[in-house]
Amino acid sequence: MDSKKPPHFIWATEIKALCPHSGELLTWGGPQIEALTKAEAQQWCDENMGYLKVIGRLTMTIPSKQDEDGNHYPDWDNAVDLDEGRWN
C-alpha cells in the first residue's frame, strides 16, 4: 500500500425505487463505494449516480453456507473483518 495515500473505507449504499410490478416504493442495496469519508462517498454518488444514498460503512463481510435442508446460515469461519489491524 502506498504510505502517502490514506486508506479508503468501503461504504454501503441503497436505492429507493418503484417496483415495476406492484408500483410500491421499495429499497434495494446499492453498490459499494470506496472513499475516505461518508461525505466523500455521498459526493461521488451525487456526481455519478444521483439516485444512491450512502447508508453506512461496511465493516465486515460474512459469506453464507447451506445446510442439508437448503437453509442458509452465516459462515463465520470465512468472515472478513475489514477493520482488522486498522486501529492497532
LOTORDO-82040 format. One record per residue: residue number from 1; residue in three letters; x, y, z negated of N, C-alpha, C, CB in turn. Coordinates in steps of 0.1 Angstrom, whole numbers, plus 5000, padded with zeros to 4 digits. Atoms other than C-alpha are relative to their C-alpha. Glycine has a CB too. Example, Ala and Ser with C-alpha at 12.3 -4.5 7.8 and 13.67 -1.06 7.14 Angstrom:
BEGIN
REC   resi   resn   neast   nnorth    nup   caeast   canorth   caup   ceast   cnorth    cup   cbeast   cbnorth   cbup
REC      1    ALA    5009     4988   5000     5123      4955   4922    5009     5012   5000     4990      5000   4988
REC      2    SER    4991     4989   5000     5137      4989   4929    4992     5011   4992     5004      5005   5014
This chain:
BEGIN
REC   resi   resn   neast   nnorth    nup   caeast   canorth   caup   ceast   cnorth    cup   cbeast   cbnorth   cbup
REC      1    MET    5009     4988   5000     5000      5000   5000    5009     5012   5000     4990      5000   4988
REC      2    ASP    4993     4987   5000     5012      5035   5008    4998     5007   4987     4995      5009   5012
REC      3    SER    5001     4994   5014     5021      5051   4974    4995     5014   5001     5013      4999   4993
REC      4    LYS    5004     4986   4999     5013      5086   4988    4985     5001   5002     5008      5006   5011
REC      5    LYS    5014     5000   4997     4978      5077   4998    4992     4994   4988     4996      4993   5013
REC      6    PRO    5008     5005   5012     4953      5073   4968    4991     4988   5005     4992      5011   4994
REC      7    PRO    5008     5012   4997     4934      5040   4967    4985     5005   5002     5001      4989   4989
REC      8    HIS    5014     4997   4997     4899      5042   4981    4991     4990   4992     4996      5000   5015
REC      9    PHE    5010     5009   5006     4868      5027   4964    4990     4996   5011     4993      5007   4988
REC     10    ILE    5011     5005   4991     4840      5008   4981    4987     5004   4994     5001      4985   5003
REC     11    TRP    5013     4994   5005     4806      5025   4979    4989     4993   5007     4999      5015   5003
REC     12    ALA    5012     5007   4994     4772      5007   4984    4991     5011   5004     4994      4991   4989
REC     13    THR    5010     4991   4995     4745      5024   5004    4987     4993   5002     5005      5006   5014
REC     14    GLU    5014     5005   4998     4708      5020   5010    4994     5008   5012     4991      5000   4988
REC     15    ILE    5008     4994   4989     4684      5027   5039    4986     4999   4996     5003      4993   5013
REC     16    LYS    5015     5000   5002     4647      5036   5034    4994     5002   5014     4995      5010   4990
REC     17    ALA    5007     4999   4987     4626      5030   5065    4987     4993   5000     5010      4994   5011
REC     18    LEU    5013     5006   4998     4592      5020   5076    5001     4986   5006     4990      5008   5008
REC     19    CYS    5000     5013   4995     4587      4983   5081    4992     5000   5013     4993      4990   4990
REC     20    PRO    5008     4999   4987     4577      4978   5118    4988     4991   5000     5010      4995   5011
REC     21    HIS    5011     5009   5001     4553      4950   5108    4988     5005   4992     5004      4987   4996
REC     22    SER    5011     4996   5010     4534      4965   5078    4998     5015   5000     5003      4994   4987
REC     23    GLY    5000     4985   5001     4542      5002   5081    5003     5005   4986     4986      5005   5003
REC     24    GLU    4997     4996   5014     4552      5001   5044    5015     5005   5000     4999      4987   4991
REC     25    LEU    4987     4995   5002     4582      5021   5033    5008     4990   4991     5000      5014   4993
REC     26    LEU    4992     5010   5007     4609      4996   5023    5015     5005   4999     5000      4987   5008
REC     27    THR    4986     4997   5003     4645      4998   5010    5009     4988   5004     5003      5005   4986
REC     28    TRP    4991     5011   4997     4673      4978   5025    5014     5004   4996     5000      4997   5015
REC     29    GLY    4986     4997   5003     4710      4975   5016    5007     5005   5013     5007      4988   4995
REC     30    GLY    4993     4995   4988     4732      4995   5040    5015     4996   5000     4999      5015   5000
REC     31    PRO    4985     5004   4999     4769      4992   5050    5008     5006   4988     5006      5005   5013
REC     32    GLN    4991     4996   5010     4797      4996   5026    5009     5011   5005     5008      4988   4994
REC     33    ILE    4992     4988   4996     4817      5029   5028    5012     5000   4991     4992      5013   5000
REC     34    GLU    4988     4998   5007     4853      5033   5018    5003     5015   4998     5012      4993   5007
REC     35    ALA    4997     4986   5002     4861      5067   5002    5005     5001   4985     4987      5008   5002
REC     36    LEU    4994     4997   5013     4878      5082   4972    4990     5003   4989     5011      5011   5000
REC     37    THR    5010     4996   5009     4847      5097   4956    4986     4997   5006     5001      5015   4996
REC     38    LYS    5014     5002   4995     4809      5092   4958    4996     5012   5009     4991      4999   4988
REC     39    ALA    5004     4988   4992     4806      5128   4972    5007     4998   5014     5005      5013   4993
REC     40    GLU    4993     5002   4987     4832      5120   4999    4992     4989   5009     5014      4996   4998
REC     41    ALA    5007     5010   4993     4813      5088   5008    4986     5005   5005     4997      4988   4990
REC     42    GLN    5012     4994   4995     4780      5107   5010    5002     5009   5011     4992      5006   4988
REC     43    GLN    4997     4991   4989     4796      5133   5031    5002     4993   5013     5012      5009   4997
REC     44    TRP    4998     5009   4988     4807      5106   5056    4987     4995   5005     5010      4988   4997
REC     45    CYS    5013     5005   4996     4772      5092   5056    4992     5011   5007     4993      4994   4988
REC     46    ASP    5007     4989   4995     4757      5126   5062    5004     5004   5014     5001      5012   4991
REC     47    GLU    4995     4996   4988     4780      5133   5091    4999     4989   5011     5015      5004   4999
REC     48    ASN    4999     5011   4991     4779      5098   5107    4987     4991   5001     5011      4991   4997
REC     49    MET    5012     5008   5001     4747      5080   5096    4991     5007   4990     5003      4985   4996
REC     50    GLY    5008     4991   5009     4724      5106   5082    4989     4994   4992     4994      5011   5008
REC     51    TYR    5011     5007   5007     4698      5081   5070    5005     4991   4988     4993      4991   5010
REC     52    LEU    4994     5008   5011     4722      5064   5045    5000     5008   4987     5013      4995   5003
REC     53    LYS    4998     4994   5014     4722      5072   5007    5010     4991   4993     4986      5001   4993
REC     54    VAL    4990     5007   5008     4752      5063   4986    4993     4997   4986     5014      5008   4998
REC     55    ILE    5006     5003   5013     4739      5045   4955    5009     4996   4989     4990      4989   5002
REC     56    GLY    4991     5003   5011     4770      5035   4936    5012     4993   5005     4993      4991   4990
REC     57    ARG    4987     5006   4996     4805      5020   4936    4999     4985   4998     5011      5006   4991
REC     58    LEU    5000     5015   5000     4809      4983   4944    5012     4996   4991     5002      4994   5014
REC     59    THR    4989     5004   5009     4830      4968   4915    5003     4985   5000     4996      5004   4986
REC     60    MET    4998     5015   4999     4826      4930   4922    4992     4994   5011     4997      4994   4986
REC     61    THR    5008     5008   4990     4816      4906   4949    4999     4986   4995     5007      5001   5014
REC     62    ILE    5002     5014   5005     4801      4873   4939    4993     4992   5011     4991      5001   4987
REC     63    PRO    5006     5008   4990     4795      4847   4965    4990     4990   4994     5011      4991   5008
REC     64    SER    5010     5009   5006     4768      4821   4961    5003     4985   5005     4986      5004   5003
REC     65    LYS    4999     5014   4996     4767      4783   4962    4985     4995   5001     5008      4991   4990
REC     66    GLN    5013     5007   5000     4738      4759   4969    5000     4987   4992     4995      4998   5014
REC     67    ASP    5001     5013   5007     4727      4731   4946    4994     4990   5009     4992      5002   4986
REC     68    GLU    5005     5011   4992     4714      4698   4958    4985     5002   5004     5000      4987   4992
REC     69    ASP    5014     4997   4996     4678      4712   4960    5000     5012   5009     4992      5003   4987
REC     70    GLY    5000     4989   4991     4689      4741   4982    4999     5014   4993     4990      4998   5010
REC     71    ASN    5001     4987   5007     4687      4768   4955    5014     5006   4999     4995      4997   4985
REC     72    HIS    4987     4992   5001     4714      4795   4955    5003     5004   4985     5000      5012   5009
REC     73    TYR    4995     4996   5013     4734      4803   4924    5013     5007   5001     5000      4989   4989
REC     74    PRO    4987     4992   4999     4764      4826   4916    5012     4990   5000     5001      5010   4989
REC     75    ASP    4987     5008   5000     4799      4811   4924    5010     5009   4993     5004      4997   5015
REC     76    TRP    4991     4991   5008     4817      4828   4895    5015     4997   5002     4997      4998   4986
REC     77    ASP    4986     5003   4998     4849      4809   4903    5007     5007   5011     5002      4984   5002
REC     78    ASN    4995     4993   4988     4853      4827   4936    4996     5015   5000     4995      4994   5012
REC     79    ALA    5003     4986   5001     4841      4861   4924    5012     5009   5001     4992      5004   4987
REC     80    VAL    4989     4991   4998     4863      4891   4933    4997     5013   4992     5003      5003   5015
REC     81    ASP    5001     4988   5008     4868      4918   4907    5008     5011   5007     5005      4998   4985
REC     82    LEU    4993     4990   4992     4876      4949   4928    5007     5010   4991     4989      5007   5008
REC     83    ASP    4993     4991   5009     4888      4968   4897    5011     4993   4993     4990      5005   4989
REC     84    GLU    4989     5007   5006     4912      4941   4886    5013     5006   5002     5000      4985   5004
REC     85    GLY    4987     4994   4999     4945      4957   4878    5001     5014   5003     5008      4993   5010
REC     86    ARG    5000     4986   4996     4934      4991   4888    5003     5009   4988     4986      5004   5006
REC     87    TRP    4998     4991   5011     4935      5006   4853    5011     4995   4991     4987      5000   4992
REC     88    ASN    4989     5005   5008     4964      4986   4839    5013     5006   5004     5001      4985   5000
